[in-house]
């Protein structure tokens, strides 16, 4: 491998605004550690109630690496900065389903359409490459911006898990949303 090739960042998907590359240890031990300790970032997440250490993020990275997950770092094409993480978790090959997650951790990149591009790729990957039948997610009910985003992307509400998340002295419900392969094809 030439010196020139060593400086090229490998990517799995290259889009208009982002690239997706395999996650690296630093994505969890440095970046996700920073985001997980940001109250604004984790306001509606089911985790994040207490501070998280780098060691805990290291263990999480090791655990995620051992399981059947598909996880990518989201990288801004213009700056080459890792700005988030996206993935499919709890893959069930028997019923052909997976849980979808996306975290744009860098606030300067919120609201710029990057989540839409990344989600579009993941749905195409889930249904086309992995041949999944269902992609599902959970979102905190008061996070109306996220609920609207997922609806725009084609996810449909399946139900509600009452009092699933506890924040700021209150319980919040979590909305379960999903998309089937046939629904994806009809979009």
C-alpha positions as CSV (number, residue, x, y, z in Angstrom):
1,X,0.0,0.0,0.0
2,X,1.4,3.4,-0.9
3,X,1.6,6.3,1.5
4,X,-1.1,8.0,-0.6
5,X,-3.5,5.1,-0.1
6,X,-2.8,5.0,3.7
7,X,-4.3,8.5,4.0
8,X,-7.6,7.7,2.2
9,X,-10.4,7.0,4.7
10,X,-12.3,3.8,3.8
11,X,-16.0,4.3,3.4
12,X,-18.9,2.0,2.9
13,X,-21.3,4.6,1.4
14,X,-20.4,7.9,-0.2
15,X,-23.3,10.3,-0.5
16,X,-23.9,13.9,-1.4
17,X,-23.3,15.2,2.2
18,X,-22.0,12.3,4.1
19,X,-19.9,9.1,4.0
20,X,-20.6,6.1,6.1
21,X,-17.6,4.1,7.3
22,X,-17.1,1.3,9.7
23,X,-17.1,2.5,13.3
24,X,-13.7,2.6,15.1
25,X,-12.9,2.4,18.7
26,X,-12.5,6.2,19.0
27,X,-16.0,6.7,17.7
28,X,-17.2,5.3,21.0
29,X,-14.4,6.1,23.5
30,X,-14.0,9.7,22.4
31,X,-16.9,11.0,20.3
32,X,-19.8,8.9,21.7
33,X,-18.4,9.5,25.2
34,X,-18.6,13.2,24.6
35,X,-22.2,13.0,23.2
36,X,-23.4,10.6,25.9
37,X,-22.5,13.2,28.6
38,X,-24.3,16.0,26.8
39,X,-27.8,16.6,28.4
40,X,-29.1,18.2,25.2
41,X,-28.0,15.2,23.1
42,X,-29.5,12.5,25.4
43,X,-32.6,14.4,26.6
44,X,-35.0,11.9,25.0
45,X,-32.9,8.8,25.0
46,X,-33.7,5.8,27.3
47,X,-30.1,5.9,28.6
48,X,-27.9,8.8,29.6
49,X,-29.3,9.4,33.1
50,X,-25.9,9.3,34.7
51,X,-22.4,10.3,33.5
52,X,-20.6,7.9,31.3
53,X,-16.9,7.1,31.5
54,X,-14.6,6.3,28.6
55,X,-14.1,2.9,30.2
56,X,-17.8,2.3,30.0
57,X,-17.9,3.4,26.4
58,X,-14.9,1.0,25.7
59,X,-17.0,-1.9,27.2
60,X,-20.0,-0.8,25.1
61,X,-17.8,-0.8,21.9
62,X,-16.5,-4.3,22.7
63,X,-20.0,-5.6,23.4
64,X,-21.4,-4.1,20.2
65,X,-18.5,-5.5,18.2
66,X,-19.2,-9.0,19.4
67,X,-22.9,-9.0,18.5
68,X,-24.6,-9.2,15.2
69,X,-24.9,-5.4,14.6
70,X,-24.3,-3.3,11.5
71,X,-22.9,0.1,12.7
72,X,-21.4,2.9,10.8
73,X,-19.8,6.3,11.7
74,X,-21.5,9.2,9.9
75,X,-18.8,11.5,8.5
76,X,-19.4,14.9,7.0
77,X,-17.9,14.9,3.5
78,X,-16.9,18.6,3.6
79,X,-15.0,18.5,6.9
80,X,-14.2,14.7,7.1
81,X,-15.4,15.0,10.7
82,X,-17.2,12.1,12.4
83,X,-20.5,13.6,13.5
84,X,-22.7,10.6,14.5
85,X,-23.4,6.9,14.5
86,X,-26.1,4.9,12.7
87,X,-26.9,1.3,12.9
88,X,-29.1,-1.8,12.8
89,X,-29.2,-3.7,16.0
90,X,-31.0,-6.8,17.4
91,X,-30.9,-8.4,13.9
92,X,-33.2,-11.4,13.8
93,X,-32.4,-13.5,10.8
94,X,-35.4,-15.8,11.5
95,X,-38.0,-13.1,11.3
96,X,-35.8,-10.8,9.2
97,X,-36.0,-7.7,11.4
98,X,-33.7,-5.2,13.1
99,X,-33.9,-2.1,15.3
100,X,-32.7,1.1,13.6
101,X,-30.8,3.8,15.5
102,X,-29.2,7.1,14.5
103,X,-27.4,9.6,16.6
104,X,-26.1,12.9,15.2
105,X,-23.9,14.0,18.1
106,X,-22.3,17.1,16.7
107,X,-24.9,19.9,17.2
108,X,-23.5,22.0,14.4
109,X,-24.8,19.4,12.0
110,X,-28.3,19.1,13.4
111,X,-31.1,20.1,11.0
112,X,-28.8,20.0,7.8
113,X,-30.5,16.9,6.1
114,X,-27.7,14.5,7.0
115,X,-29.9,12.2,9.0
116,X,-32.3,12.0,6.0
117,X,-29.5,10.9,3.7
118,X,-28.0,8.5,6.2
119,X,-31.5,7.0,7.0
120,X,-32.2,6.6,3.3
121,X,-29.0,4.6,2.8
122,X,-29.7,2.4,5.8
123,X,-33.2,1.5,4.7
124,X,-31.9,0.7,1.2
125,X,-29.2,-1.4,2.8
126,X,-31.6,-3.1,5.3
127,X,-34.2,-4.1,2.7
128,X,-32.0,-4.5,-0.4
129,X,-28.7,-5.9,0.8
130,X,-29.7,-7.7,4.1
131,X,-33.1,-8.6,2.7
132,X,-34.8,-7.7,6.0
133,X,-38.6,-7.6,6.1
134,X,-39.0,-5.1,9.0
135,X,-37.0,-2.2,10.4
136,X,-38.3,-0.8,13.7
137,X,-37.3,1.9,16.2
138,X,-38.4,3.5,19.5
139,X,-38.7,7.2,19.9
140,X,-39.7,9.3,23.0
141,X,-43.2,10.7,22.5
142,X,-42.3,14.3,23.4
143,X,-39.6,14.3,20.8
144,X,-42.1,15.5,18.2
145,X,-39.4,16.6,15.8
146,X,-38.0,13.1,15.6
147,X,-41.4,11.5,15.3
148,X,-42.2,13.8,12.3
149,X,-38.8,12.9,10.8
150,X,-39.5,9.2,11.0
151,X,-43.0,9.6,9.6
152,X,-41.5,11.6,6.7
153,X,-39.1,8.8,6.1
154,X,-42.0,6.3,5.9
155,X,-42.1,4.7,9.4
156,X,-45.5,4.0,10.7
157,X,-46.6,4.0,14.4
158,X,-47.2,0.5,15.7
159,X,-47.9,1.3,19.3
160,X,-46.9,3.1,22.5
161,X,-44.9,1.9,25.5
162,X,-46.3,3.9,28.4
163,X,-43.9,5.5,30.9
164,X,-40.9,4.0,29.2
165,X,-38.4,6.9,29.7
166,X,-37.8,8.9,32.9
167,X,-36.3,12.4,32.6
168,X,-36.5,15.6,34.6
169,X,-38.8,14.1,37.2
170,X,-41.4,12.8,34.7
171,X,-42.1,9.6,32.8
172,X,-42.4,9.7,29.0
173,X,-43.9,7.2,26.7
174,X,-42.0,5.7,23.8
175,X,-43.5,5.3,20.4
176,X,-42.8,2.1,18.5
177,X,-42.5,2.8,14.8
178,X,-41.6,0.4,11.9
179,X,-41.4,0.0,8.2
180,X,-42.0,-3.2,6.3
181,X,-40.1,-4.0,3.1
182,X,-43.3,-3.7,1.0
183,X,-44.0,-0.3,2.6
184,X,-40.5,0.8,1.7
185,X,-41.0,-0.3,-1.9
186,X,-44.3,1.6,-2.2
187,X,-42.8,4.9,-0.9
